[in-house]
Amino acid sequence: MVIEAGTALRTGSLALLSDAGHMFTDVLGIGMALAAVAATRRANTDPQRTFGLYRLEVLAALANAVLLSGVAVYVVIEAARRFGDPPEVLTDPVLVVATLGLLANVAAFALLRPGARESINLRGAYLEVLGDLLGSLGVIASALLIAATGWWWADPLVAVAIAGFILPRTWRLGRAAVRILVQAAPEHLQVTAVHDRLAAVPGVAGVHDLHVWTLTSGMEVASAHLTITPGTDVGAVLAAARAALHEDFQIEHATLQIEPRSDPGDCGAARW
């Protein structure tokens, strides 16, 4: 990242600068994720933080999305300015540094690929490195094109292409982070399906006050009130309901309140 940024400023290559900016956000994002993991482990010993600090990972992802958006917008604005009067770019240093960046990205890509199949966090890092890899290829292509034809517009065009590749993924990342922070149900999970599955548990007469949300990446949480028929084994209902949530929806943590069917209906639910 440092070598790309320094070379971009010395050679005048906006494409290389945009690639360095993307790599900077990757470095910062991974650093924030590591800091969040460390803070989460320490917070587990604090009884006042009943959910720990798992949300720090989500805040780090949102900050990363904002940074990526800022870099992409800057690159687009700078590219628009350069289209009117494209500066000369020293292609030889750009080509050397972009090739080194490509090799570094290929190595990171190979290291992250196996873990990306198992971890959503590694999958995110894997996709970021894939974006960097494509960006390095774009910078190499623009340097070769300028060296061969003298067509200076190739540099800002590639810079805009890299920014265009970054922005959609950035918005998806930001949207996912905001969705978790507002405690919306996970996109891949239908709350009505969870309701119907709990209602189908033997002995359950009704389901209400059902809530499903994401604590952090890959950690879904649920709570619900289950009304049971008279004479039903409470332990059996709880075990079957938890098994249904685990097996059908991969929800590992659920808080279930059992209520008798003879209850008058007011179980003390919050009115907000």
C-alpha positions as CSV (number, residue, x, y, z in Angstrom):
1,M,0.0,0.0,0.0
2,V,2.7,2.5,1.0
3,I,4.8,1.7,-2.1
4,E,1.8,2.0,-4.4
5,A,0.8,5.4,-2.9
6,G,4.3,6.8,-3.0
7,T,4.8,5.7,-6.6
8,A,1.4,7.0,-7.6
9,L,2.2,10.5,-6.3
10,R,5.6,10.5,-8.0
11,T,4.4,9.2,-11.3
12,G,1.0,10.9,-11.5
13,S,-1.0,7.7,-12.0
14,L,-4.5,8.0,-10.7
15,A,-5.2,4.4,-11.4
16,L,-2.4,3.3,-9.1
17,L,-3.5,5.8,-6.5
18,S,-7.0,4.4,-6.5
19,D,-5.6,0.9,-6.1
20,A,-3.5,2.1,-3.2
21,G,-6.6,3.7,-1.6
22,H,-8.5,0.5,-1.9
23,M,-5.7,-1.4,-0.3
24,F,-5.5,1.2,2.5
25,T,-9.2,0.6,3.3
26,D,-8.5,-3.1,3.3
27,V,-5.6,-2.7,5.8
28,L,-7.6,-0.4,8.0
29,G,-10.7,-2.6,7.8
30,I,-8.8,-5.8,8.8
31,G,-7.0,-3.8,11.5
32,M,-10.4,-2.7,12.9
33,A,-11.7,-6.2,12.7
34,L,-8.7,-7.6,14.6
35,A,-9.1,-4.8,17.3
36,A,-12.8,-5.7,17.6
37,V,-11.9,-9.4,18.1
38,A,-9.4,-8.5,20.8
39,A,-11.9,-6.2,22.5
40,T,-14.7,-8.8,22.3
41,R,-12.5,-11.4,24.1
42,R,-11.7,-9.0,26.9
43,A,-15.3,-7.8,27.2
44,N,-16.5,-11.3,27.9
45,T,-15.3,-11.0,31.5
46,D,-17.5,-7.9,32.2
47,P,-20.9,-8.8,33.7
48,Q,-22.4,-5.5,32.6
49,R,-21.9,-6.4,28.9
50,T,-24.3,-9.2,28.6
51,F,-23.8,-9.6,24.9
52,G,-20.1,-8.8,25.0
53,L,-18.7,-6.4,22.4
54,Y,-19.6,-8.4,19.3
55,R,-21.2,-5.4,17.7
56,L,-17.8,-3.8,17.4
57,E,-17.2,-6.0,14.3
58,V,-20.3,-4.5,12.7
59,L,-19.3,-0.9,13.6
60,A,-15.8,-1.7,12.0
61,A,-17.5,-3.0,8.8
62,L,-19.7,0.2,8.6
63,A,-16.6,2.4,9.1
64,N,-14.8,0.4,6.4
65,A,-17.8,1.0,4.0
66,V,-17.7,4.7,4.7
67,L,-13.9,4.8,4.0
68,L,-14.3,2.8,0.8
69,S,-17.1,5.1,-0.4
70,G,-14.9,8.2,0.3
71,V,-12.0,6.8,-1.7
72,A,-14.2,5.8,-4.6
73,V,-15.9,9.2,-4.8
74,Y,-12.5,11.0,-4.6
75,V,-11.2,8.9,-7.5
76,V,-14.2,9.6,-9.6
77,I,-14.0,13.4,-9.0
78,E,-10.3,13.4,-9.7
79,A,-10.7,11.3,-12.8
80,A,-13.4,13.8,-14.1
81,R,-10.9,16.6,-13.7
82,R,-8.2,14.7,-15.5
83,F,-10.3,13.8,-18.5
84,G,-10.1,17.5,-19.6
85,D,-6.3,17.6,-19.4
86,P,-4.8,14.2,-18.7
87,P,-1.3,14.5,-17.2
88,E,1.6,12.5,-18.4
89,V,2.1,9.3,-16.5
90,L,5.5,7.6,-15.9
91,T,4.6,4.1,-17.0
92,D,7.7,2.1,-16.1
93,P,7.5,2.6,-12.3
94,V,3.8,2.2,-12.3
95,L,4.1,-1.1,-14.2
96,V,6.8,-2.5,-11.8
97,V,4.8,-1.5,-8.6
98,A,1.5,-2.7,-10.0
99,T,3.1,-6.1,-10.8
100,L,4.5,-6.4,-7.3
101,G,1.0,-5.5,-5.9
102,L,-0.5,-8.2,-8.2
103,L,1.9,-10.8,-6.8
104,A,1.1,-9.8,-3.2
105,N,-2.6,-10.0,-3.9
106,V,-2.3,-13.5,-5.6
107,A,-0.5,-14.7,-2.5
108,A,-3.2,-13.3,-0.1
109,F,-5.9,-14.7,-2.4
110,A,-4.3,-18.2,-2.2
111,L,-4.0,-18.0,1.6
112,L,-7.6,-16.9,2.2
113,R,-9.4,-19.1,-0.3
114,P,-9.6,-22.3,1.8
115,G,-10.9,-20.4,4.9
116,A,-13.4,-18.4,2.8
117,R,-15.5,-21.6,2.5
118,E,-16.0,-21.8,6.2
119,S,-15.9,-18.3,7.7
120,I,-18.0,-15.3,6.6
121,N,-15.4,-13.0,7.9
122,L,-12.7,-14.6,5.8
123,R,-15.0,-14.6,2.9
124,G,-15.3,-10.9,3.2
125,A,-11.5,-10.5,3.3
126,Y,-11.2,-12.9,0.4
127,L,-13.6,-10.8,-1.8
128,E,-11.6,-7.6,-0.8
129,V,-8.4,-9.2,-2.0
130,L,-10.1,-10.3,-5.2
131,G,-11.0,-6.7,-5.8
132,D,-7.4,-5.6,-5.2
133,L,-6.2,-8.3,-7.6
134,L,-8.5,-7.1,-10.3
135,G,-7.4,-3.5,-9.6
136,S,-3.8,-4.4,-10.0
137,L,-4.6,-6.0,-13.3
138,G,-6.4,-2.8,-14.4
139,V,-3.4,-0.7,-13.5
140,I,-1.0,-3.0,-15.4
141,A,-3.3,-2.8,-18.4
142,S,-3.5,1.0,-18.4
143,A,0.3,1.3,-18.0
144,L,0.9,-1.1,-20.9
145,L,-1.7,0.8,-23.1
146,I,-0.1,4.2,-22.3
147,A,3.4,2.9,-23.0
148,A,2.3,1.4,-26.3
149,T,0.0,4.1,-27.6
150,G,0.5,7.2,-25.5
151,W,-3.2,7.3,-24.8
152,W,-3.2,9.1,-21.5
153,W,-6.9,8.8,-20.9
154,A,-6.4,5.1,-20.1
155,D,-5.2,6.0,-16.6
156,P,-8.3,7.9,-15.4
157,L,-10.6,5.4,-17.2
158,V,-9.1,2.5,-15.3
159,A,-9.3,4.6,-12.1
160,V,-13.1,5.1,-12.6
161,A,-13.5,1.4,-13.4
162,I,-11.8,0.4,-10.1
163,A,-14.0,2.9,-8.3
164,G,-17.1,1.5,-10.0
165,F,-16.1,-2.0,-8.9
166,I,-15.6,-0.8,-5.3
167,L,-18.8,1.1,-4.8
168,P,-21.5,-1.6,-5.2
169,R,-19.7,-4.0,-2.9
170,T,-19.2,-1.1,-0.4
171,W,-22.9,-0.2,-0.4
172,R,-23.8,-3.9,0.2
173,L,-21.3,-4.0,3.1
174,G,-22.8,-0.8,4.6
175,R,-26.3,-2.0,4.1
176,A,-25.6,-5.3,5.8
177,A,-23.9,-3.5,8.8
178,V,-26.9,-1.1,9.1
179,R,-29.3,-3.9,8.9
180,I,-27.6,-5.6,11.9
181,L,-27.4,-2.4,13.9
182,V,-31.2,-1.8,13.6
183,Q,-31.8,-5.4,14.6
184,A,-33.7,-6.3,11.5
185,A,-34.2,-10.0,10.8
186,P,-31.5,-11.7,8.7
187,E,-32.2,-11.4,5.0
188,H,-31.8,-15.1,4.4
189,L,-34.4,-16.0,7.0
190,Q,-38.2,-15.5,6.9
191,V,-39.7,-14.6,10.2
192,T,-43.0,-16.1,9.1
193,A,-41.3,-19.4,8.5
194,V,-39.8,-19.4,12.0
195,H,-43.2,-18.6,13.4
196,D,-44.9,-21.5,11.5
197,R,-42.1,-23.9,12.5
198,L,-42.4,-23.1,16.2
199,A,-46.2,-23.3,16.0
200,A,-45.8,-26.8,14.5
201,V,-43.9,-28.1,17.6
202,P,-46.1,-30.7,19.4
203,G,-47.8,-29.2,22.3
204,V,-47.5,-25.5,21.1
205,A,-50.9,-23.8,20.8
206,G,-49.6,-20.4,19.7
207,V,-46.6,-18.2,19.1
208,H,-46.3,-14.5,19.8
209,D,-43.7,-11.8,20.6
210,L,-41.3,-13.5,18.2
211,H,-38.1,-11.6,17.5
212,V,-35.1,-12.7,15.3
213,W,-32.0,-10.6,14.9
214,T,-28.3,-10.8,14.2
215,L,-25.8,-10.1,17.0
216,T,-22.8,-10.1,14.6
217,S,-21.8,-12.0,11.5
218,G,-23.0,-15.5,11.6
219,M,-24.6,-15.2,15.0
220,E,-28.5,-15.2,14.8
221,V,-30.5,-14.8,18.0
222,A,-34.2,-15.4,18.6
223,S,-36.8,-14.9,21.4
224,A,-40.4,-15.9,21.5
225,H,-43.4,-16.7,23.8
226,L,-44.9,-20.1,23.3
227,T,-48.4,-20.9,24.5
228,I,-48.8,-24.6,25.3
229,T,-51.8,-26.8,25.7
230,P,-52.8,-28.0,29.2
231,G,-50.9,-31.1,30.4
232,T,-48.0,-30.6,27.9
233,D,-44.5,-31.5,29.1
234,V,-42.7,-28.1,29.2
235,G,-39.3,-29.6,29.0
236,A,-40.2,-31.6,25.9
237,V,-41.6,-28.5,24.2
238,L,-38.5,-26.4,25.0
239,A,-36.2,-29.1,23.7
240,A,-38.2,-29.6,20.5
241,A,-38.4,-25.8,19.8
242,R,-34.7,-25.3,20.3
243,A,-33.9,-28.3,18.1
244,A,-36.2,-26.9,15.4
245,L,-34.5,-23.5,15.5
246,H,-31.1,-25.1,15.4
247,E,-31.7,-27.6,12.7
248,D,-34.0,-25.6,10.3
249,F,-32.6,-22.0,10.8
250,Q,-29.1,-22.5,12.4
251,I,-30.2,-20.3,15.3
252,E,-27.9,-21.3,18.2
253,H,-29.2,-18.9,20.9
254,A,-32.9,-18.7,21.6
255,T,-34.8,-17.4,24.7
256,L,-38.2,-19.1,24.8
257,Q,-40.9,-18.2,27.4
258,I,-43.6,-20.9,28.0
259,E,-47.1,-19.8,28.9
260,P,-50.2,-21.9,29.7
261,R,-53.1,-21.7,27.3
262,S,-55.3,-20.7,30.2
263,D,-53.4,-17.5,30.6
264,P,-55.8,-14.5,30.1
265,G,-53.6,-13.1,27.4
266,D,-51.6,-10.4,29.0
267,C,-48.1,-11.9,29.5
268,G,-46.5,-8.6,30.3
269,A,-45.3,-7.9,26.8
270,A,-43.8,-4.5,26.1
271,R,-46.1,-2.0,24.4
272,W,-43.5,-0.3,22.3
